[in-house]
Amino acid sequence: MSKIYRPALLIVSLMAACGSPSPEAKLAELKKQEATLKQEIAKLEKQTQKTDTTARKKKAVIIATVQDTVFEHYIDVQGAIDARENVSVSSRIPGVVTAIHVREGQAVSKGQALAQVDDQVMRANMAELRTQMDLANTMFQKQQNLWNQKIGSEVQYLNAKNQKESLERKMATLQDQIGQARIVSPINGTVDAVIVKLGDNAAPGSPAFHVVNGSNLRVLANVAEGYASKVKTGDQVVLDFPDIDKTIRTKIGFASKVIDPVSRTIKVEVPLQNDPELRPNMIARMKIIDYVAPKAVVIPVNIIQYSLGKPYVVVAENKGGEMVAKRKEIELGRTYNDKAEIKTGLATGEQIVTIGYQGLNDNDLIQL
């Protein structure tokens, strides 16, 4: 070893022999390390802020502008189309059907003959009775002429008159019986079914034909007792016919005042205009309007969120040139299906977040 380094080694050995560094030296070293750590922390914080900002800007949403509209609340019930004039026609007297004058689908008028029941015996009786009437009329005319001339007795005249009038009454009865041998339509309408066949035995009360007046239809429905106070004659109603994809807006023609003791419902009737698409027994969905708000803020129910039991929605606002999310507490009115009426908390023109609202907080950056 060179002699030049011997004093330095001696000094180091002496310092090691003296113990650990002084407090001043340790403090200086720690402050130097602190400065280095602060520089590293600041650098990492900047990197983290850039990453957070980038992530926030990636929150994509879809918005809609709030507008006022008419909000209607309905009472939903199911009904069916009913024909006011929907009758089964039967013969008024027993007998064999000798003729059928109509076919299914044929339009008929009130009083038109649909079929004929055998009346041969009654017509033979009528022919015999007509002969007797001719003799009775002749005898009455002779007795009347004699009586006018004061010839003969009054008894003879009265007997001839009585005989004549009695036969006339029998003739009228027989004519009415012959008329009952015709099966006639009691209404104007269409033959919906021909039940009887030639040679069948017709009998009173046994349906022979089915006649329907398709121009005089109505919708009937039963409304639960709980809604009885809200439904009255003249209320607006919307009728949906799902089988033919048809909707009609009209009014209730009749709402019963009496609650059925068995079903605990009231009967509601809605008259219909003549429409060839509508048929008896067709299903009808009746929506009775029990509440109307002419200028209401209406939003989808699914975008309403809750915090501590209070409803709120997320709106988009421009803040410092950037779009941010803003929670707004609202007061709910009535709801129907997927729509909700907003009493307070939203105004027309505001932009409400409809898609991507989950998890948004105040001042979160959003991208439209």
C-alpha positions in Angstrom: 0.0 0.0 0.0 1.3 3.5 -0.8 2.3 5.7 1.9 0.2 8.5 0.6 -3.1 6.8 1.7 -2.0 5.8 5.1 -3.0 9.2 6.8 -6.5 8.9 5.2 -7.0 5.4 6.5 -5.9 6.5 9.8 -8.5 9.3 9.8 -11.3 6.9 8.8 -10.3 4.5 11.5 -10.4 7.3 14.0 -13.9 8.4 12.9 -15.2 4.9 13.1 -13.7 4.6 16.5 -15.6 7.7 17.5 -19.2 6.1 16.8 -22.3 7.1 14.5 -22.6 10.3 12.4 -23.7 13.5 14.1 -27.5 14.5 14.2 -26.7 17.4 11.9 -25.4 15.1 9.3 -28.4 12.7 9.6 -30.9 15.7 9.3 -29.2 16.9 6.2 -29.3 13.5 4.7 -33.0 13.0 5.5 -34.0 16.4 4.1 -32.2 15.5 0.9 -34.2 12.2 0.7 -37.5 14.2 1.5 -36.9 16.5 -1.5 -36.4 13.6 -3.8 -39.6 11.9 -2.6 -41.7 15.0 -3.0 -40.5 15.3 -6.6 -41.5 11.6 -7.2 -45.0 12.2 -5.5 -45.7 15.3 -7.6 -44.8 13.4 -10.8 -47.0 10.5 -9.9 -50.0 12.8 -9.0 -49.8 14.5 -12.3 -49.9 11.1 -14.1 -52.8 10.0 -12.0 -54.9 13.1 -12.7 -54.3 12.8 -16.4 -55.5 9.1 -16.2 -58.7 10.1 -14.2 -59.5 12.9 -16.5 -59.2 10.7 -19.6 -61.4 8.0 -18.0 -64.1 10.6 -17.0 -64.3 11.9 -20.5 -65.1 8.5 -21.8 -68.5 8.4 -20.0 -70.8 8.3 -23.0 -74.5 9.1 -22.5 -77.7 9.8 -24.6 -79.9 12.7 -23.6 -83.4 13.9 -24.5 -84.9 17.4 -24.2 -87.7 17.7 -21.6 -91.0 18.9 -23.2 -94.5 19.3 -21.8 -97.3 17.1 -23.2 -100.7 15.8 -22.3 -100.6 13.1 -19.7 -103.6 10.8 -19.2 -104.1 8.1 -16.6 -106.4 5.2 -17.4 -108.5 2.6 -15.6 -107.8 -0.6 -17.6 -110.6 -3.2 -18.0 -111.3 -5.9 -20.6 -114.7 -6.0 -22.4 -116.2 -7.5 -25.5 -118.4 -6.2 -28.4 -122.1 -7.0 -28.0 -124.9 -6.6 -30.5 -128.0 -4.9 -29.0 -130.1 -6.8 -31.5 -128.8 -10.4 -31.4 -131.7 -12.8 -31.5 -132.5 -16.5 -31.9 -135.6 -16.9 -33.9 -138.0 -19.9 -33.4 -141.4 -20.9 -34.7 -144.4 -19.7 -32.9 -146.4 -22.9 -33.5 -145.3 -26.6 -33.7 -145.1 -28.2 -37.1 -142.9 -29.5 -39.9 -140.7 -27.1 -41.8 -141.8 -27.1 -45.5 -139.7 -24.3 -46.9 -136.6 -22.2 -46.0 -136.4 -18.8 -47.7 -133.0 -17.4 -46.6 -129.4 -18.4 -46.4 -126.6 -17.6 -44.0 -125.1 -14.1 -44.5 -128.3 -12.8 -46.2 -129.6 -9.4 -45.1 -133.2 -9.5 -43.9 -135.7 -6.9 -42.8 -138.1 -6.9 -39.9 -141.1 -9.1 -40.6 -139.5 -10.9 -43.5 -140.3 -14.6 -43.8 -137.4 -16.9 -43.0 -139.1 -20.3 -43.3 -142.5 -21.9 -43.6 -144.2 -24.4 -41.2 -146.8 -26.8 -42.6 -150.2 -25.0 -42.6 -152.1 -27.3 -45.0 -154.8 -28.3 -42.4 -155.3 -24.7 -41.3 -155.8 -23.6 -45.0 -158.3 -26.4 -45.5 -160.2 -25.2 -42.4 -160.1 -21.7 -43.8 -161.6 -22.7 -47.1 -164.5 -24.5 -45.2 -164.9 -21.5 -43.0 -165.1 -19.1 -46.0 -168.0 -21.2 -47.4 -169.8 -20.9 -44.1 -169.1 -17.1 -44.1 -170.6 -16.7 -47.6 -173.8 -18.4 -46.5 -173.9 -16.4 -43.2 -173.4 -13.1 -45.1 -176.2 -14.0 -47.5 -178.6 -14.9 -44.7 -177.7 -11.7 -42.8 -178.3 -9.5 -45.9 -181.8 -11.1 -46.3 -182.7 -10.7 -42.7 -181.5 -7.1 -42.7 -183.6 -6.3 -45.7 -186.7 -7.9 -44.2 -186.0 -6.1 -40.8 -185.7 -2.8 -42.6 -189.2 -3.4 -44.1 -190.5 -4.3 -40.7 -191.0 -7.9 -41.8 -190.0 -10.8 -39.6 -188.9 -10.7 -36.0 -185.9 -9.0 -34.4 -184.7 -12.3 -33.0 -184.2 -13.7 -36.5 -182.3 -10.6 -37.5 -180.0 -10.7 -34.4 -179.3 -14.5 -34.9 -178.2 -13.9 -38.5 -176.0 -11.0 -37.4 -174.5 -13.0 -34.6 -173.8 -15.9 -36.9 -172.1 -13.7 -39.4 -169.9 -11.9 -36.8 -169.0 -15.2 -35.1 -167.7 -16.6 -38.3 -165.7 -13.4 -39.0 -164.0 -13.7 -35.7 -163.1 -17.4 -36.4 -161.7 -16.3 -39.7 -159.5 -13.7 -38.1 -158.2 -16.2 -35.5 -157.5 -18.7 -38.3 -155.7 -16.1 -40.4 -153.6 -15.3 -37.4 -152.7 -18.9 -36.8 -151.7 -19.3 -40.5 -149.5 -16.2 -40.1 -147.8 -17.8 -37.1 -146.9 -20.7 -39.4 -144.4 -18.3 -41.0 -141.1 -18.0 -39.1 -140.3 -14.3 -39.5 -137.3 -12.0 -38.5 -138.1 -9.7 -35.6 -135.3 -7.3 -36.5 -133.4 -5.8 -39.4 -130.1 -7.6 -39.7 -128.1 -10.4 -41.2 -128.8 -14.2 -40.9 -125.9 -15.4 -38.9 -127.0 -19.0 -38.7 -129.6 -21.3 -40.3 -130.2 -24.0 -37.7 -133.4 -25.6 -38.9 -133.5 -27.9 -42.0 -136.3 -29.0 -44.4 -138.5 -31.6 -42.7 -137.4 -30.8 -39.2 -140.1 -30.4 -36.5 -140.1 -26.8 -35.5 -141.3 -25.9 -32.0 -141.7 -22.7 -30.0 -138.5 -22.0 -28.0 -136.3 -24.1 -30.2 -133.9 -21.9 -32.2 -134.4 -22.1 -35.9 -132.3 -19.1 -37.1 -129.9 -16.6 -35.6 -130.2 -13.0 -36.8 -127.8 -10.2 -35.8 -128.0 -6.5 -36.4 -124.3 -5.5 -37.0 -125.0 -1.8 -37.2 -126.1 -1.5 -33.6 -123.1 -2.6 -31.6 -121.7 -1.7 -28.2 -118.8 -2.6 -25.9 -119.7 -4.1 -22.5 -117.3 -4.3 -19.5 -117.4 -4.8 -15.8 -115.5 -2.3 -13.7 -114.3 -3.2 -10.2 -116.2 -1.7 -7.2 -113.1 0.3 -6.1 -113.3 2.4 -9.3 -117.1 2.9 -9.2 -116.8 6.5 -7.9 -114.4 7.4 -10.7 -116.5 6.1 -13.6 -119.6 7.9 -14.8 -121.6 8.3 -18.0 -120.0 10.7 -20.5 -116.4 10.0 -19.4 -113.8 9.8 -22.1 -112.6 6.3 -23.0 -110.1 4.7 -25.4 -111.1 1.3 -27.0 -108.3 -1.0 -28.3 -109.2 -3.9 -30.5 -106.0 -6.0 -30.6 -107.4 -8.6 -33.1 -107.7 -5.9 -35.8 -105.2 -3.4 -34.5 -107.8 -0.7 -34.2 -108.2 2.1 -31.6 -111.3 4.3 -31.1 -111.6 7.3 -28.8 -115.2 7.9 -27.6 -117.4 8.3 -24.5 -119.1 6.1 -22.1 -122.8 5.8 -23.0 -123.9 4.2 -19.7 -122.4 3.5 -16.3 -124.5 1.6 -13.9 -125.3 3.1 -10.5 -125.9 -0.2 -8.9 -123.0 -2.6 -7.8 -123.6 -6.2 -8.7 -123.8 -8.1 -5.3 -122.1 -11.2 -6.7 -119.2 -9.9 -8.9 -118.9 -6.5 -6.9 -118.6 -4.6 -10.2 -120.6 -2.0 -12.2 -121.7 -2.4 -15.8 -120.2 0.0 -18.3 -121.5 0.3 -21.9 -119.9 2.2 -24.8 -121.9 2.6 -28.0 -120.1 2.0 -31.3 -120.5 3.5 -34.7 -121.3 1.2 -37.6 -118.0 -0.4 -38.7 -117.8 -3.6 -40.9 -114.5 -4.6 -39.1 -116.2 -4.8 -35.7 -117.9 -8.1 -34.9 -120.0 -9.3 -31.9 -118.0 -11.0 -29.2 -114.7 -9.4 -30.4 -112.3 -8.6 -27.4 -112.0 -4.9 -26.6 -109.5 -3.3 -24.1 -111.3 -0.4 -22.5 -109.1 2.4 -21.1 -111.3 4.8 -19.0 -109.6 8.2 -18.6 -109.8 9.2 -14.9 -107.1 11.9 -14.9 -105.8 14.4 -17.4 -102.9 16.9 -17.1 -102.9 19.1 -20.3 -99.3 20.5 -19.9 -97.3 18.0 -17.9 -93.6 17.0 -17.9 -93.6 13.3 -18.6 -90.5 11.0 -18.5 -89.9 7.3 -18.8 -90.3 5.5 -15.4 -87.1 3.5 -15.9 -84.7 6.6 -15.7 -85.9 7.6 -12.3 -83.4 6.7 -9.5 -83.7 6.8 -5.8 -81.3 8.0 -3.0 -82.3 7.6 0.6 -85.9 7.0 -0.6 -86.1 10.2 -2.6 -86.5 10.1 -6.4 -84.0 11.9 -8.7 -82.9 12.0 -12.3 -79.6 13.0 -14.0 -79.5 16.0 -16.3 -76.8 17.3 -18.5 -75.4 20.8 -17.9 -72.8 22.9 -19.6 -70.1 23.8 -17.1 -67.0 25.7 -18.2 -67.4 24.6 -21.8 -67.7 20.9 -20.8 -70.9 18.8 -20.3 -71.2 17.5 -16.8 -73.8 15.4 -15.0 -76.1 16.9 -12.4 -78.5 15.1 -10.1 -82.0 16.7 -9.6 -84.5 15.7 -7.1 -88.1 15.4 -8.4 -91.6 15.1 -7.1 -93.6 12.3 -8.8 -97.2 12.6 -9.9 -99.2 9.7 -11.4 -97.7 6.9 -13.4 -99.2 4.8 -16.2 -97.3 1.9 -17.7 -93.8 3.2 -18.5 -94.6 6.9 -18.2 -94.4 9.1 -15.1 -95.7 12.6 -14.5 -93.2 15.0 -12.8 -94.8 17.6 -10.6 -91.7 19.6 -9.7 -87.9 19.4 -10.2 -87.8 19.4 -14.0 -88.5 22.2 -16.5 -89.1 22.2 -20.2 -85.9 22.6 -22.2 -83.7 20.7 -19.7 -81.6 17.9 -21.1 -82.2 14.6 -19.2 -79.9 11.6 -19.5 -81.9 8.6 -20.8 -79.1 6.1 -21.4 -75.9 5.8 -19.4 -77.3 7.5 -16.2 -76.3 4.6 -13.9 -73.5 5.5 -11.5 -73.3 9.2 -12.6 -72.6 11.7 -9.8 -72.6 15.5 -9.7 -70.0 17.1 -12.0 -69.0 13.8 -13.7 -67.8 14.6 -17.2 -70.1 13.1 -19.9 -69.8 12.7 -23.6 -73.0 13.1 -25.7 
